[in-house]
């Protein structure tokens, strides 16, 4: 491979990144709903590690205010 990784190493690296993202986003989601500033800032740092820091703002300030309404982009329909 051009990156210098074997196919097995490339698969392992991709799985590791995916696993980190899944865990970090789950933990950050819980932290962004907490009341202390430290926990909310930690949520932003975790989301930053997934290249998605703006989710903390959109999720709490946007989706929770529009939940279940037509303007809620997170709803299924």
Biotite code that builds the C-alpha atoms (Angstrom):
import biotite.structure as struc

atoms = struc.array([
    struc.Atom([0.000, 0.000, 0.000], chain_id="A", res_id=1, res_name="UNK", atom_name="CA", element="C"),
    struc.Atom([1.140, 3.543, -0.647], chain_id="A", res_id=2, res_name="UNK", atom_name="CA", element="C"),
    struc.Atom([0.754, 4.490, 3.034], chain_id="A", res_id=3, res_name="UNK", atom_name="CA", element="C"),
    struc.Atom([3.310, 1.903, 4.111], chain_id="A", res_id=4, res_name="UNK", atom_name="CA", element="C"),
    struc.Atom([0.702, -0.133, 5.999], chain_id="A", res_id=5, res_name="UNK", atom_name="CA", element="C"),
    struc.Atom([-0.114, -3.700, 5.193], chain_id="A", res_id=6, res_name="UNK", atom_name="CA", element="C"),
    struc.Atom([-3.766, -4.460, 4.421], chain_id="A", res_id=7, res_name="UNK", atom_name="CA", element="C"),
    struc.Atom([-4.195, -5.946, 7.905], chain_id="A", res_id=8, res_name="UNK", atom_name="CA", element="C"),
    struc.Atom([-2.658, -2.880, 9.538], chain_id="A", res_id=9, res_name="UNK", atom_name="CA", element="C"),
    struc.Atom([-4.896, -0.589, 7.493], chain_id="A", res_id=10, res_name="UNK", atom_name="CA", element="C"),
    struc.Atom([-7.998, -2.523, 8.575], chain_id="A", res_id=11, res_name="UNK", atom_name="CA", element="C"),
    struc.Atom([-6.827, -2.428, 12.194], chain_id="A", res_id=12, res_name="UNK", atom_name="CA", element="C"),
    struc.Atom([-6.204, 1.316, 12.046], chain_id="A", res_id=13, res_name="UNK", atom_name="CA", element="C"),
    struc.Atom([-9.630, 1.957, 10.509], chain_id="A", res_id=14, res_name="UNK", atom_name="CA", element="C"),
    struc.Atom([-11.327, -0.207, 13.146], chain_id="A", res_id=15, res_name="UNK", atom_name="CA", element="C"),
    struc.Atom([-9.453, 1.609, 15.919], chain_id="A", res_id=16, res_name="UNK", atom_name="CA", element="C"),
    struc.Atom([-10.500, 5.018, 14.640], chain_id="A", res_id=17, res_name="UNK", atom_name="CA", element="C"),
    struc.Atom([-14.094, 3.845, 14.293], chain_id="A", res_id=18, res_name="UNK", atom_name="CA", element="C"),
    struc.Atom([-14.102, 2.386, 17.810], chain_id="A", res_id=19, res_name="UNK", atom_name="CA", element="C"),
    struc.Atom([-12.661, 5.615, 19.253], chain_id="A", res_id=20, res_name="UNK", atom_name="CA", element="C"),
    struc.Atom([-15.337, 7.653, 17.479], chain_id="A", res_id=21, res_name="UNK", atom_name="CA", element="C"),
    struc.Atom([-18.163, 5.457, 18.732], chain_id="A", res_id=22, res_name="UNK", atom_name="CA", element="C"),
    struc.Atom([-16.999, 5.590, 22.343], chain_id="A", res_id=23, res_name="UNK", atom_name="CA", element="C"),
    struc.Atom([-16.030, 9.276, 22.320], chain_id="A", res_id=24, res_name="UNK", atom_name="CA", element="C"),
    struc.Atom([-19.332, 10.403, 20.778], chain_id="A", res_id=25, res_name="UNK", atom_name="CA", element="C"),
    struc.Atom([-21.365, 8.317, 23.228], chain_id="A", res_id=26, res_name="UNK", atom_name="CA", element="C"),
    struc.Atom([-19.510, 9.647, 26.271], chain_id="A", res_id=27, res_name="UNK", atom_name="CA", element="C"),
    struc.Atom([-19.519, 13.217, 24.937], chain_id="A", res_id=28, res_name="UNK", atom_name="CA", element="C"),
    struc.Atom([-23.275, 13.056, 24.352], chain_id="A", res_id=29, res_name="UNK", atom_name="CA", element="C"),
    struc.Atom([-23.820, 12.238, 28.008], chain_id="A", res_id=30, res_name="UNK", atom_name="CA", element="C"),
    struc.Atom([-21.372, 14.911, 29.184], chain_id="A", res_id=31, res_name="UNK", atom_name="CA", element="C"),
    struc.Atom([-22.922, 17.688, 27.086], chain_id="A", res_id=32, res_name="UNK", atom_name="CA", element="C"),
    struc.Atom([-26.155, 17.327, 29.059], chain_id="A", res_id=33, res_name="UNK", atom_name="CA", element="C"),
    struc.Atom([-24.430, 17.760, 32.442], chain_id="A", res_id=34, res_name="UNK", atom_name="CA", element="C"),
    struc.Atom([-24.677, 20.945, 34.484], chain_id="A", res_id=35, res_name="UNK", atom_name="CA", element="C"),
    struc.Atom([-21.018, 21.663, 35.283], chain_id="A", res_id=36, res_name="UNK", atom_name="CA", element="C"),
    struc.Atom([-18.937, 23.691, 32.870], chain_id="A", res_id=37, res_name="UNK", atom_name="CA", element="C"),
    struc.Atom([-16.019, 21.265, 33.177], chain_id="A", res_id=38, res_name="UNK", atom_name="CA", element="C"),
    struc.Atom([-18.127, 18.314, 31.993], chain_id="A", res_id=39, res_name="UNK", atom_name="CA", element="C"),
    struc.Atom([-19.623, 20.298, 29.111], chain_id="A", res_id=40, res_name="UNK", atom_name="CA", element="C"),
    struc.Atom([-16.153, 21.462, 28.017], chain_id="A", res_id=41, res_name="UNK", atom_name="CA", element="C"),
    struc.Atom([-14.903, 17.890, 28.202], chain_id="A", res_id=42, res_name="UNK", atom_name="CA", element="C"),
    struc.Atom([-17.734, 16.930, 25.857], chain_id="A", res_id=43, res_name="UNK", atom_name="CA", element="C"),
    struc.Atom([-16.486, 19.510, 23.346], chain_id="A", res_id=44, res_name="UNK", atom_name="CA", element="C"),
    struc.Atom([-12.916, 18.182, 23.628], chain_id="A", res_id=45, res_name="UNK", atom_name="CA", element="C"),
    struc.Atom([-14.125, 14.619, 23.015], chain_id="A", res_id=46, res_name="UNK", atom_name="CA", element="C"),
    struc.Atom([-16.165, 15.742, 20.020], chain_id="A", res_id=47, res_name="UNK", atom_name="CA", element="C"),
    struc.Atom([-13.138, 17.663, 18.737], chain_id="A", res_id=48, res_name="UNK", atom_name="CA", element="C"),
    struc.Atom([-11.182, 14.401, 18.773], chain_id="A", res_id=49, res_name="UNK", atom_name="CA", element="C"),
    struc.Atom([-13.810, 13.092, 16.328], chain_id="A", res_id=50, res_name="UNK", atom_name="CA", element="C"),
    struc.Atom([-13.679, 16.296, 14.216], chain_id="A", res_id=51, res_name="UNK", atom_name="CA", element="C"),
    struc.Atom([-17.269, 17.089, 15.217], chain_id="A", res_id=52, res_name="UNK", atom_name="CA", element="C"),
    struc.Atom([-17.109, 19.763, 17.981], chain_id="A", res_id=53, res_name="UNK", atom_name="CA", element="C"),
    struc.Atom([-20.081, 21.721, 16.640], chain_id="A", res_id=54, res_name="UNK", atom_name="CA", element="C"),
    struc.Atom([-22.388, 18.797, 17.516], chain_id="A", res_id=55, res_name="UNK", atom_name="CA", element="C"),
    struc.Atom([-22.354, 19.946, 21.150], chain_id="A", res_id=56, res_name="UNK", atom_name="CA", element="C"),
    struc.Atom([-23.923, 23.258, 20.167], chain_id="A", res_id=57, res_name="UNK", atom_name="CA", element="C"),
    struc.Atom([-26.326, 21.931, 17.532], chain_id="A", res_id=58, res_name="UNK", atom_name="CA", element="C"),
    struc.Atom([-27.558, 19.053, 19.641], chain_id="A", res_id=59, res_name="UNK", atom_name="CA", element="C"),
    struc.Atom([-28.296, 20.995, 22.819], chain_id="A", res_id=60, res_name="UNK", atom_name="CA", element="C"),
    struc.Atom([-29.201, 24.412, 21.404], chain_id="A", res_id=61, res_name="UNK", atom_name="CA", element="C"),
    struc.Atom([-30.874, 23.182, 18.232], chain_id="A", res_id=62, res_name="UNK", atom_name="CA", element="C"),
    struc.Atom([-32.327, 19.709, 18.283], chain_id="A", res_id=63, res_name="UNK", atom_name="CA", element="C"),
    struc.Atom([-33.546, 19.720, 21.879], chain_id="A", res_id=64, res_name="UNK", atom_name="CA", element="C"),
    struc.Atom([-35.491, 22.918, 21.257], chain_id="A", res_id=65, res_name="UNK", atom_name="CA", element="C"),
    struc.Atom([-37.105, 21.504, 18.103], chain_id="A", res_id=66, res_name="UNK", atom_name="CA", element="C"),
    struc.Atom([-37.439, 17.841, 19.073], chain_id="A", res_id=67, res_name="UNK", atom_name="CA", element="C"),
    struc.Atom([-40.381, 16.163, 17.367], chain_id="A", res_id=68, res_name="UNK", atom_name="CA", element="C"),
    struc.Atom([-41.235, 19.258, 15.332], chain_id="A", res_id=69, res_name="UNK", atom_name="CA", element="C"),
    struc.Atom([-40.924, 19.577, 11.537], chain_id="A", res_id=70, res_name="UNK", atom_name="CA", element="C"),
    struc.Atom([-37.800, 21.746, 11.976], chain_id="A", res_id=71, res_name="UNK", atom_name="CA", element="C"),
    struc.Atom([-36.045, 18.899, 13.845], chain_id="A", res_id=72, res_name="UNK", atom_name="CA", element="C"),
    struc.Atom([-33.484, 17.588, 11.357], chain_id="A", res_id=73, res_name="UNK", atom_name="CA", element="C"),
    struc.Atom([-32.683, 14.692, 13.685], chain_id="A", res_id=74, res_name="UNK", atom_name="CA", element="C"),
    struc.Atom([-36.120, 13.095, 13.502], chain_id="A", res_id=75, res_name="UNK", atom_name="CA", element="C"),
    struc.Atom([-36.782, 10.096, 11.340], chain_id="A", res_id=76, res_name="UNK", atom_name="CA", element="C"),
    struc.Atom([-39.411, 11.469, 8.999], chain_id="A", res_id=77, res_name="UNK", atom_name="CA", element="C"),
])
